[in-house]
Amino acid sequence: IANHGDGVIDRDWAKEIHSPRKYGAKNQPQEQLLSPEKMLECVMKVTEPGPNDNKFHREVKAEHRAFLLFYMKMGLRPGEAMNINPEHVNLDGDPPSVLVWRGKADDGGSWQPLGLPLDYLEPIRERIEQGRWFNVNQKRLQIYMKRISKMVGKKVKLYSIRKSVDTFAIDAGAPLMQLAVHQGHTVGTMQKDYVKFSPKQSSEVNNTYNPWIDRSVLPTKYLMPKINNLVDELEKHESITVNREDK
C-alpha cells in the first residue's frame, strides 16, 4: 500500500483521511510515517547515552527508550500508553493483558482489555512489581521526536508511530476488524479509511473472531513484527521467546 524502500511511507494518511482541513495549508510540512526499521534506528540513536551523560541522564534515556519500544509494539494512542495504571495490568492472564480506557466519560466510555506483546513482558513486569509504569513525560518524548524529525529531514510526530502501526499491521495481514478493536476504531472507520489502502483485506472487515485469542495474537504477530531481532540491544529487553509460526 506504500513504498517503504527508503524507510519513509510516501502516502500521507493524516493529510488524506484524518484531518484534511488541518493539513490543507501549503505551508504545513507533511507528516511522515517511518517504517519499523527506520523508526527503531532513530529511537535507538536519540536515546543513546552520550559520553558526558551522568547517571540520571542515562536512566532517563533508558526509561524513555523502553517506553518507546513498548509503544511501537502496541500502537496505542500516546495518552493511553502513558497513563496506564499498574493495577490494570494482568501479566498472569491468558493472554497477558492491560485495561485501556476507550471513549469519553460523557458518552459511555469503557475499559477495554488488550493483549500485551508477549516478547516484551519483562520490562513491563519489572515496573509493575515496583508498583509503577514507565516513568516518562510528554515534553521529553516530544524532544526526542523533534530530534528524529531533524535526523530524517521530515516532520515525525509521536502519533505517527500509531499510524505506522496501522499501516504495517495491514501490510502484515491483520484482519481489519481485529485491528479496529485493538486501535479503538469503529468498523465504519476501518471500512472507510483502511480498506482502500489494502483492498485484499476488505473481505475480512465483517469477520467474527474470538476476541481473547486475537488480542493475544495481534501485538505479537502483526504489530511491528520486524522490530524483533533487528538489533542486538533489544535482547536485553526480551527474555521470552515466542514461536510466531504457532500464533
DRENDO-1510 file (C-alpha; in Angstrom, 1 decimal, always signed):
<recs>
REC; n; res; u; v; w
REC; 1; ILE; +0.0; +0.0; +0.0 .
REC; 2; ALA; +3.0; +2.3; +0.2 .
REC; 3; ASN; +6.6; +2.5; -0.9 .
REC; 4; HIS; +8.8; +1.6; +2.1 .
REC; 5; GLY; +12.1; +1.5; +0.2 .
REC; 6; ASP; +13.8; +4.4; +1.8 .
REC; 7; GLY; +12.2; +3.8; +5.2 .
REC; 8; VAL; +9.5; +6.5; +4.8 .
REC; 9; ILE; +6.0; +5.9; +3.7 .
REC; 10; ASP; +5.2; +8.3; +0.9 .
REC; 11; ARG; +1.4; +8.1; +1.4 .
REC; 12; ASP; +0.3; +10.8; +3.9 .
REC; 13; TRP; -2.6; +9.3; +5.9 .
REC; 14; ALA; -3.0; +12.4; +8.1 .
REC; 15; LYS; -3.5; +14.6; +5.0 .
REC; 16; GLU; -5.7; +12.2; +3.1 .
REC; 17; ILE; -8.1; +10.8; +5.6 .
REC; 18; HIS; -7.8; +12.0; +9.1 .
REC; 19; SER; -7.6; +15.8; +9.1 .
REC; 20; PRO; -7.7; +17.2; +5.6 .
REC; 21; ARG; -8.5; +20.8; +6.7 .
REC; 22; LYS; -5.7; +20.8; +9.3 .
REC; 23; TYR; -3.1; +19.6; +6.7 .
REC; 24; GLY; -4.5; +21.6; +3.8 .
REC; 25; ALA; -2.3; +24.7; +4.2 .
REC; 26; LYS; +0.5; +24.8; +1.8 .
REC; 27; ASN; +3.0; +25.9; +4.4 .
REC; 28; GLN; +2.2; +22.8; +6.6 .
REC; 29; PRO; +5.0; +20.3; +6.4 .
REC; 30; GLN; +3.7; +16.8; +5.6 .
REC; 31; GLU; +3.8; +14.3; +8.4 .
REC; 32; GLN; +5.9; +11.3; +7.6 .
REC; 33; LEU; +5.3; +7.7; +8.6 .
REC; 34; LEU; +8.5; +5.8; +9.2 .
REC; 35; SER; +9.0; +2.1; +8.6 .
REC; 36; PRO; +9.6; -0.1; +11.7 .
REC; 37; GLU; +13.2; -0.4; +10.9 .
REC; 38; LYS; +13.8; +3.3; +10.4 .
REC; 39; MET; +11.8; +4.3; +13.5 .
REC; 40; LEU; +13.7; +1.8; +15.6 .
REC; 41; GLU; +17.0; +3.0; +14.2 .
REC; 42; CYS; +16.1; +6.6; +15.1 .
REC; 43; VAL; +14.7; +5.8; +18.6 .
REC; 44; MET; +17.9; +3.9; +19.4 .
REC; 45; LYS; +20.1; +6.8; +18.3 .
REC; 46; VAL; +18.2; +9.6; +20.1 .
REC; 47; THR; +18.1; +7.6; +23.3 .
REC; 48; GLU; +21.7; +6.5; +23.2 .
REC; 49; PRO; +23.6; +7.7; +26.3 .
REC; 50; GLY; +26.3; +10.3; +25.5 .
REC; 51; PRO; +29.8; +10.2; +26.8 .
REC; 52; ASN; +29.1; +13.2; +29.1 .
REC; 53; ASP; +25.7; +11.9; +30.4 .
REC; 54; ASN; +25.6; +11.4; +34.2 .
REC; 55; LYS; +23.8; +8.5; +35.9 .
REC; 56; PHE; +20.5; +10.4; +36.0 .
REC; 57; HIS; +20.5; +11.3; +32.3 .
REC; 58; ARG; +21.4; +7.7; +31.4 .
REC; 59; GLU; +18.5; +6.4; +33.4 .
REC; 60; VAL; +16.1; +8.9; +31.8 .
REC; 61; LYS; +17.1; +7.9; +28.3 .
REC; 62; ALA; +16.9; +4.2; +29.2 .
REC; 63; GLU; +13.4; +4.6; +30.6 .
REC; 64; HIS; +12.2; +6.6; +27.5 .
REC; 65; ARG; +13.7; +4.0; +25.2 .
REC; 66; ALA; +11.9; +1.2; +27.0 .
REC; 67; PHE; +8.6; +3.1; +26.7 .
REC; 68; LEU; +9.1; +3.9; +23.0 .
REC; 69; LEU; +9.8; +0.2; +22.3 .
REC; 70; PHE; +6.6; -0.8; +24.1 .
REC; 71; TYR; +4.7; +2.0; +22.3 .
REC; 72; MET; +6.0; +0.8; +18.9 .
REC; 73; LYS; +4.8; -2.7; +19.6 .
REC; 74; MET; +1.3; -1.7; +20.8 .
REC; 75; GLY; +0.3; +1.2; +18.7 .
REC; 76; LEU; -1.9; +2.7; +21.3 .
REC; 77; ARG; -2.8; +6.4; +21.5 .
REC; 78; PRO; +0.0; +8.3; +23.2 .
REC; 79; GLY; -2.2; +9.2; +26.2 .
REC; 80; GLU; -3.4; +5.6; +26.6 .
REC; 81; ALA; +0.2; +4.3; +26.6 .
REC; 82; MET; +1.5; +6.9; +29.1 .
REC; 83; ASN; -1.4; +6.8; +31.5 .
REC; 84; ILE; -1.7; +3.0; +32.1 .
REC; 85; ASN; -2.4; +2.2; +35.7 .
REC; 86; PRO; -0.3; -0.7; +37.1 .
REC; 87; GLU; -3.4; -2.1; +38.7 .
REC; 88; HIS; -4.9; -2.6; +35.3 .
REC; 89; VAL; -2.1; -4.8; +34.0 .
REC; 90; ASN; -2.6; -8.6; +34.3 .
REC; 91; LEU; +0.7; -10.3; +33.4 .
REC; 92; ASP; -0.6; -13.7; +34.5 .
REC; 93; GLY; -3.7; -13.8; +32.4 .
REC; 94; ASP; -4.1; -15.9; +29.3 .
REC; 95; PRO; -3.1; -13.9; +27.4 .
REC; 96; PRO; -1.4; -11.2; +29.5 .
REC; 97; SER; -3.4; -8.0; +29.0 .
REC; 98; VAL; -3.9; -4.4; +30.0 .
REC; 99; LEU; -7.1; -2.5; +30.5 .
REC; 100; VAL; -7.2; +0.7; +28.4 .
REC; 101; TRP; -10.0; +3.3; +28.8 .
REC; 102; ARG; -11.7; +3.9; +25.4 .
REC; 103; GLY; -14.3; +6.6; +24.8 .
REC; 104; LYS; -15.3; +9.7; +26.6 .
REC; 105; ALA; -16.8; +9.8; +30.1 .
REC; 106; ASP; -19.9; +11.6; +28.9 .
REC; 107; ASP; -20.7; +9.1; +26.1 .
REC; 108; GLY; -20.4; +5.8; +27.8 .
REC; 109; GLY; -16.7; +5.0; +27.5 .
REC; 110; SER; -15.4; +1.7; +28.9 .
REC; 111; TRP; -12.3; -0.3; +29.9 .
REC; 112; GLN; -11.1; -2.5; +27.0 .
REC; 113; PRO; -8.7; -5.4; +27.7 .
REC; 114; LEU; -5.9; -5.5; +25.1 .
REC; 115; GLY; -3.2; -8.2; +24.8 .
REC; 116; LEU; +0.4; -7.3; +25.7 .
REC; 117; PRO; +3.3; -8.1; +23.4 .
REC; 118; LEU; +4.5; -11.5; +24.6 .
REC; 119; ASP; +8.1; -10.9; +23.6 .
REC; 120; TYR; +8.3; -7.7; +25.7 .
REC; 121; LEU; +6.8; -8.7; +29.1 .
REC; 122; GLU; +9.9; -8.5; +31.2 .
REC; 123; PRO; +10.4; -4.7; +31.1 .
REC; 124; ILE; +6.7; -4.4; +31.9 .
REC; 125; ARG; +6.8; -6.9; +34.7 .
REC; 126; GLU; +9.8; -5.2; +36.3 .
REC; 127; ARG; +7.9; -1.9; +36.5 .
REC; 128; ILE; +4.6; -3.5; +37.7 .
REC; 129; GLU; +6.4; -5.3; +40.5 .
REC; 130; GLN; +7.7; -1.9; +41.6 .
REC; 131; GLY; +4.1; -0.5; +41.5 .
REC; 132; ARG; +4.8; +1.9; +38.7 .
REC; 133; TRP; +4.5; +2.3; +35.0 .
REC; 134; PHE; +7.1; +3.7; +32.5 .
REC; 135; ASN; +8.5; +7.0; +34.1 .
REC; 136; VAL; +8.3; +9.2; +31.0 .
REC; 137; ASN; +6.9; +12.7; +30.3 .
REC; 138; GLN; +5.4; +14.1; +27.2 .
REC; 139; LYS; +7.7; +17.0; +26.9 .
REC; 140; ARG; +10.8; +14.9; +26.7 .
REC; 141; LEU; +9.1; +12.5; +24.3 .
REC; 142; GLN; +8.4; +15.5; +22.1 .
REC; 143; ILE; +12.0; +16.5; +22.3 .
REC; 144; TYR; +13.0; +13.0; +21.0 .
REC; 145; MET; +10.5; +13.2; +18.2 .
REC; 146; LYS; +11.9; +16.6; +17.2 .
REC; 147; ARG; +15.4; +15.1; +17.1 .
REC; 148; ILE; +14.1; +12.2; +15.0 .
REC; 149; SER; +12.5; +14.8; +12.6 .
REC; 150; LYS; +15.8; +16.5; +12.3 .
REC; 151; MET; +17.6; +13.2; +11.6 .
REC; 152; VAL; +15.3; +12.2; +8.7 .
REC; 153; GLY; +14.7; +15.7; +7.4 .
REC; 154; LYS; +10.9; +15.3; +7.7 .
REC; 155; LYS; +8.2; +16.0; +10.3 .
REC; 156; VAL; +7.7; +13.0; +12.5 .
REC; 157; LYS; +5.3; +13.1; +15.5 .
REC; 158; LEU; +4.7; +10.7; +18.3 .
REC; 159; TYR; +1.3; +9.9; +16.9 .
REC; 160; SER; +3.0; +9.0; +13.6 .
REC; 161; ILE; +4.1; +5.8; +15.3 .
REC; 162; ARG; +0.5; +4.8; +15.9 .
REC; 163; LYS; -0.4; +5.4; +12.2 .
REC; 164; SER; +2.7; +3.4; +11.2 .
REC; 165; VAL; +1.4; +0.5; +13.3 .
REC; 166; ASP; -1.9; +0.7; +11.4 .
REC; 167; THR; -0.2; +0.6; +8.0 .
REC; 168; PHE; +2.2; -2.2; +8.7 .
REC; 169; ALA; -0.3; -4.3; +10.6 .
REC; 170; ILE; -2.5; -4.3; +7.5 .
REC; 171; ASP; +0.6; -5.0; +5.4 .
REC; 172; ALA; +1.3; -8.0; +7.6 .
REC; 173; GLY; -2.2; -9.3; +7.0 .
REC; 174; ALA; -4.0; -8.3; +10.2 .
REC; 175; PRO; -7.8; -8.6; +9.8 .
REC; 176; LEU; -9.3; -5.1; +9.7 .
REC; 177; MET; -12.0; -5.9; +12.2 .
REC; 178; GLN; -9.3; -7.2; +14.6 .
REC; 179; LEU; -7.2; -4.1; +14.1 .
REC; 180; ALA; -10.2; -1.8; +14.6 .
REC; 181; VAL; -10.9; -3.3; +18.0 .
REC; 182; HIS; -7.2; -3.0; +19.1 .
REC; 183; GLN; -6.9; +0.5; +17.9 .
REC; 184; GLY; -10.2; +1.7; +19.2 .
REC; 185; HIS; -11.8; +2.5; +15.8 .
REC; 186; THR; -15.3; +1.7; +14.7 .
REC; 187; VAL; -15.8; -0.8; +11.9 .
REC; 188; GLY; -17.2; +2.0; +9.8 .
REC; 189; THR; -13.9; +3.9; +10.2 .
REC; 190; MET; -12.0; +0.8; +9.1 .
REC; 191; GLN; -14.2; +0.3; +6.1 .
REC; 192; LYS; -13.9; +4.0; +5.1 .
REC; 193; ASP; -10.3; +4.7; +5.8 .
REC; 194; TYR; -8.3; +1.4; +5.7 .
REC; 195; VAL; -10.0; -0.8; +3.1 .
REC; 196; LYS; -9.0; +1.5; +0.3 .
REC; 197; PHE; -5.4; +1.2; +1.4 .
REC; 198; SER; -5.5; -2.6; +1.4 .
REC; 199; PRO; -8.3; -3.9; -0.8 .
REC; 200; LYS; -7.2; -7.5; -0.3 .
REC; 201; GLN; -8.4; -7.2; +3.3 .
REC; 202; SER; -11.9; -5.8; +2.5 .
REC; 203; SER; -13.5; -9.3; +2.7 .
REC; 204; GLU; -12.3; -9.7; +6.3 .
REC; 205; VAL; -13.8; -6.5; +7.8 .
REC; 206; ASN; -17.0; -8.2; +9.0 .
REC; 207; ASN; -15.4; -11.4; +10.1 .
REC; 208; THR; -16.3; -12.7; +13.5 .
REC; 209; TYR; -13.5; -13.9; +15.8 .
REC; 210; ASN; -12.5; -14.9; +19.3 .
REC; 211; PRO; -11.5; -11.6; +20.9 .
REC; 212; TRP; -9.2; -13.1; +23.5 .
REC; 213; ILE; -7.3; -15.3; +21.0 .
REC; 214; ASP; -7.0; -12.4; +18.7 .
REC; 215; ARG; -5.9; -10.0; +21.4 .
REC; 216; SER; -3.1; -12.4; +22.2 .
REC; 217; VAL; -2.0; -12.7; +18.6 .
REC; 218; LEU; -2.3; -9.1; +17.4 .
REC; 219; PRO; +0.6; -7.4; +19.2 .
REC; 220; THR; +2.9; -10.3; +18.7 .
REC; 221; LYS; +2.2; -11.4; +15.2 .
REC; 222; TYR; +1.0; -8.3; +13.3 .
REC; 223; LEU; +2.0; -5.1; +15.2 .
REC; 224; MET; +5.6; -4.2; +14.1 .
REC; 225; PRO; +6.9; -7.8; +13.8 .
REC; 226; LYS; +10.0; -6.5; +12.1 .
REC; 227; ILE; +11.1; -4.8; +15.3 .
REC; 228; ASN; +12.0; -8.2; +16.9 .
REC; 229; ASN; +15.7; -9.2; +16.5 .
REC; 230; LEU; +16.6; -6.1; +14.4 .
REC; 231; VAL; +19.4; -5.1; +16.7 .
REC; 232; ASP; +21.3; -6.9; +19.5 .
REC; 233; GLU; +20.5; -4.2; +22.0 .
REC; 234; LEU; +16.9; -5.4; +22.1 .
REC; 235; GLU; +17.9; -8.8; +23.5 .
REC; 236; LYS; +18.4; -7.2; +26.9 .
REC; 237; HIS; +14.8; -6.2; +26.9 .
REC; 238; GLU; +13.4; -9.5; +25.6 .
REC; 239; SER; +13.7; -12.7; +27.7 .
REC; 240; ILE; +10.6; -14.5; +26.4 .
REC; 241; THR; +10.8; -16.3; +23.1 .
REC; 242; VAL; +7.5; -16.7; +21.2 .
REC; 243; ASN; +7.1; -19.2; +18.3 .
REC; 244; ARG; +5.3; -16.9; +15.9 .
REC; 245; GLU; +4.6; -19.7; +13.5 .
REC; 246; ASP; +2.2; -21.2; +16.1 .
REC; 247; LYS; +0.4; -17.9; +16.5 .
</recs>
